[in-house]
Structure formats: structure tokens, C-alpha cells
């Protein structure tokens, strides 16, 4: 008799969500902290989150620190870049983001890049350039990209931009269950 037995493989599910924030100045740090807390609350029931936050100036502190930050960003599920002022171009930041494209193969799967830009004190001169550069870098890193102009009401009104993107990321990160059918003889049943 050639019957088959349903065997579900033992799944070892890594339910960790690594959040990494890089901020340019103190007001941006507040916004980055707010975003990581919001994401952690959205993921709390199904995911164990880890949060890491660094100042942009840390990239120039020393080469070992820069390599460590670069490695941690390559492993992050969510990358948040926050900057209050967009009155000038952050060329060093964009060059560093370009250097991250080499690490994209180390961490396959869905990932997210969030830009928290501006401070609501008027239109930024370099907003268009910054968004285009971030979008280009996100594509090279194989990350979905969203950004938000961080006016004073941005942290109160999140349902339509941050929540949807984070929930989509978490859904895509759900493991696929594969069911395997094995002939009984193959698993030792006679």
C-alpha cells in the first residue's frame, strides 16, 4: 500500500525585527525615537524588536565605529534616517548610504527605509534632491522607501503612512509554511 503521511517541517521562526535609526540633529533624534517606538508597538505582539540609534557624526568618529554601524544597518529590517534641516545637501550621508548597497545580499527579504525629513519651518530647499537620493539608495539596497515631511502634526497623524507600511513589511516577513508529503516507507512506517 502506498499511502502518504503529512509531515509539517519543524519551523524555527526568527521573530526579531531590528530597527536602526540615524539622526542628524536633536529634533531629528526625537522624531526617530518616536518612529521606532511606534513601529515597536505595531510589532509587539508577534515580533521581538531591537532598537539601535546613532548620530550621523558617529560615522566620522573612527573607522571601526563606522564599520560597525554599516554592518548593523545592513542587518536592519528597518532603517530610519531623520534630519530636521534640509537647507543643504548631506552629501556624506548619501555617499555612506551608497556604500551600503554591498551589504544588501547579506540580508535577503523585505526591508524598509524611512526618511523623516524637515521640521515644519517652511519649505526645504533641498527636499526634492534628498528624497530622490534616498529613493535611489533604497532601490540599490533593495528596500521599500517611504518618507514624511515632519511638520509639527506628523507624529500625531500616522495611520495612513507609517502604520500601513510597517504592517505590510511584517506581513511580507511572515514565514511561508511548507507542508511535505512523504511516503510512509520513507519515514519508517510499514
C-alpha positions as a printed NumPy array, in Angstrom:
array([[ 0.   ,  0.   ,  0.   ],
       [ 1.436,  3.366, -0.991],
       [-0.069,  5.823,  1.441],
       [ 1.407,  9.178,  2.196],
       [ 1.861, 10.838,  5.549],
       [ 1.547, 14.566,  6.095],
       [ 4.642, 15.933,  7.777],
       [ 4.98 , 19.566,  8.761],
       [ 8.591, 20.6  ,  8.972],
       [ 9.657, 21.986, 12.289],
       [ 9.79 , 25.71 , 11.827],
       [12.333, 27.748, 13.651],
       [10.914, 31.2  , 13.253],
       [13.124, 34.182, 13.913],
       [10.604, 36.749, 15.068],
       [13.095, 39.542, 15.566],
       [12.711, 42.946, 13.991],
       [15.869, 45.067, 14.017],
       [15.257, 48.825, 13.856],
       [18.169, 51.152, 13.125],
       [17.939, 54.955, 13.311],
       [20.462, 57.535, 12.229],
       [19.722, 61.157, 13.077],
       [21.371, 64.423, 12.087],
       [20.388, 66.68 , 14.997],
       [18.489, 66.626, 18.302],
       [14.994, 67.44 , 16.933],
       [15.513, 64.684, 14.372],
       [16.509, 62.295, 17.181],
       [13.159, 62.936, 18.877],
       [11.341, 62.075, 15.658],
       [13.448, 58.953, 15.087],
       [12.769, 57.77 , 18.647],
       [ 9.038, 58.362, 18.115],
       [ 9.089, 56.293, 14.889],
       [10.941, 53.366, 16.49 ],
       [ 8.501, 53.32 , 19.403],
       [ 5.532, 53.38 , 17.043],
       [ 6.981, 50.515, 14.985],
       [ 7.77 , 48.52 , 18.146],
       [ 4.177, 48.952, 19.339],
       [ 2.842, 47.785, 15.974],
       [ 5.064, 44.699, 16.061],
       [ 4.955, 43.917, 19.78 ],
       [ 2.543, 41.006, 19.763],
       [ 4.301, 38.965, 17.094],
       [ 7.841, 40.31 , 16.942],
       [10.662, 40.974, 19.352],
       [12.185, 44.311, 18.385],
       [15.666, 45.629, 18.926],
       [16.367, 49.313, 18.514],
       [19.64 , 50.984, 17.71 ],
       [20.118, 54.726, 17.325],
       [23.196, 56.704, 16.301],
       [24.065, 60.295, 15.485],
       [25.307, 60.932, 11.943],
       [28.554, 62.309, 13.402],
       [29.301, 58.807, 14.722],
       [30.194, 57.783, 11.174],
       [33.26 , 60.028, 11.336],
       [34.366, 59.098, 14.866],
       [36.575, 56.196, 13.84 ],
       [36.774, 53.581, 11.123],
       [35.877, 50.665, 13.467],
       [32.716, 52.503, 14.597],
       [31.808, 53.299, 11.002],
       [32.228, 49.632, 10.007],
       [30.13 , 48.506, 12.977],
       [27.321, 50.951, 12.125],
       [27.476, 49.953,  8.456],
       [27.241, 46.254,  9.363],
       [24.33 , 46.902, 11.729],
       [22.428, 48.854,  9.08 ],
       [22.978, 46.057,  6.553],
       [21.353, 43.673,  9.068],
       [18.48 , 46.012,  9.973],
       [14.938, 45.303,  8.881],
       [14.008, 48.968,  9.183],
       [16.376, 51.862,  8.545],
       [15.238, 55.296,  9.716],
       [17.117, 58.431,  8.663],
       [15.93 , 61.597, 10.4  ],
       [17.024, 65.137,  9.651],
       [15.406, 68.404, 10.659],
       [17.091, 70.819,  8.314],
       [17.164, 70.282,  4.595],
       [18.632, 73.668,  3.749],
       [21.782, 71.997,  2.401],
       [22.701, 68.659,  0.927],
       [24.005, 65.928,  3.22 ],
       [26.48 , 64.568,  0.683],
       [28.403, 62.487,  3.236],
       [25.198, 60.761,  4.309],
       [24.245, 59.907,  0.734],
       [27.765, 58.633, -0.003],
       [27.571, 56.433,  3.078],
       [24.132, 55.142,  2.015],
       [25.624, 54.326, -1.387],
       [28.272, 52.243,  0.371],
       [25.52 , 50.12 ,  1.95 ],
       [24.475, 48.576, -1.353],
       [27.234, 45.994, -0.997],
       [25.522, 44.629,  2.133],
       [22.112, 44.073,  0.599],
       [22.838, 40.463, -0.336],
       [23.707, 39.628,  3.278],
       [20.116, 40.076,  4.397],
       [17.549, 38.896,  1.863],
       [13.881, 39.507,  2.428],
       [11.647, 42.504,  2.871],
       [13.142, 45.608,  4.429],
       [12.086, 49.213,  4.848],
       [13.84 , 52.591,  4.63 ],
       [12.037, 55.518,  6.288],
       [13.027, 59.142,  5.78 ],
       [11.835, 61.622,  8.415],
       [12.601, 64.937,  6.773],
       [12.27 , 68.58 ,  7.713],
       [10.939, 70.383, 10.714],
       [ 7.906, 72.297,  9.501],
       [ 9.655, 75.668,  9.498],
       [ 8.993, 76.296,  5.844],
       [ 9.861, 74.512,  2.642],
       [13.252, 72.883,  2.45 ],
       [15.482, 73.982, -0.362],
       [16.925, 70.502, -0.84 ],
       [13.859, 68.326, -0.158],
       [13.497, 67.139, -3.748],
       [17.191, 66.248, -4.046],
       [17.216, 64.415, -0.706],
       [14.108, 62.361, -1.47 ],
       [15.455, 61.38 , -4.893],
       [18.798, 60.347, -3.403],
       [17.125, 58.337, -0.619],
       [14.825, 56.642, -3.132],
       [17.793, 55.73 , -5.348],
       [19.71 , 54.35 , -2.365],
       [16.664, 52.393, -1.171],
       [16.35 , 50.742, -4.567],
       [20.028, 49.823, -4.562],
       [19.671, 48.357, -1.05 ],
       [16.502, 46.502, -2.122],
       [14.398, 48.308,  0.494],
       [10.961, 49.803,  0.231],
       [11.132, 53.546,  0.788],
       [ 8.68 , 55.889,  2.469],
       [ 9.261, 59.403,  3.696],
       [ 7.371, 62.028,  5.606],
       [ 7.725, 65.758,  5.937],
       [ 7.987, 66.096,  9.708],
       [ 5.848, 69.111, 10.443],
       [ 4.503, 69.534, 13.954],
       [ 1.443, 67.331, 13.298],
       [ 3.328, 64.471, 11.619],
       [ 3.814, 62.476, 14.807],
       [ 0.102, 62.623, 15.618],
       [-1.19 , 61.55 , 12.203],
       [ 0.45 , 58.221, 11.347],
       [-2.273, 55.806, 10.373],
       [-2.09 , 56.411,  6.68 ],
       [ 1.669, 56.39 ,  6.123],
       [ 3.68 , 54.625,  8.814],
       [ 1.22 , 52.029, 10.082],
       [ 0.319, 50.726,  6.626],
       [ 3.957, 50.425,  5.552],
       [ 5.041, 48.671,  8.744],
       [ 2.112, 46.246,  8.648],
       [ 2.932, 45.439,  5.009],
       [ 6.559, 44.773,  5.982],
       [ 5.557, 42.493,  8.852],
       [ 3.139, 40.59 ,  6.617],
       [ 5.849, 40.017,  3.999],
       [ 8.227, 38.832,  6.724],
       [ 5.801, 36.102,  7.841],
       [ 7.311, 32.706,  7.139],
       [ 5.695, 30.57 ,  4.474],
       [ 4.53 , 27.199,  5.788],
       [ 5.585, 24.353,  3.576],
       [ 3.837, 21.041,  4.015],
       [ 5.744, 17.999,  2.856],
       [ 4.136, 14.678,  1.937],
       [ 6.391, 11.678,  2.444],
       [ 5.646,  8.085,  1.547],
       [ 5.193,  6.062,  4.742],
       [ 8.086,  3.792,  3.822],
       [10.41 ,  6.794,  3.761],
       [ 9.634,  7.65 ,  7.397],
       [ 9.797,  4.071,  8.671],
       [ 6.11 ,  3.13 ,  8.821],
       [ 5.313, -0.301,  7.39 ]])
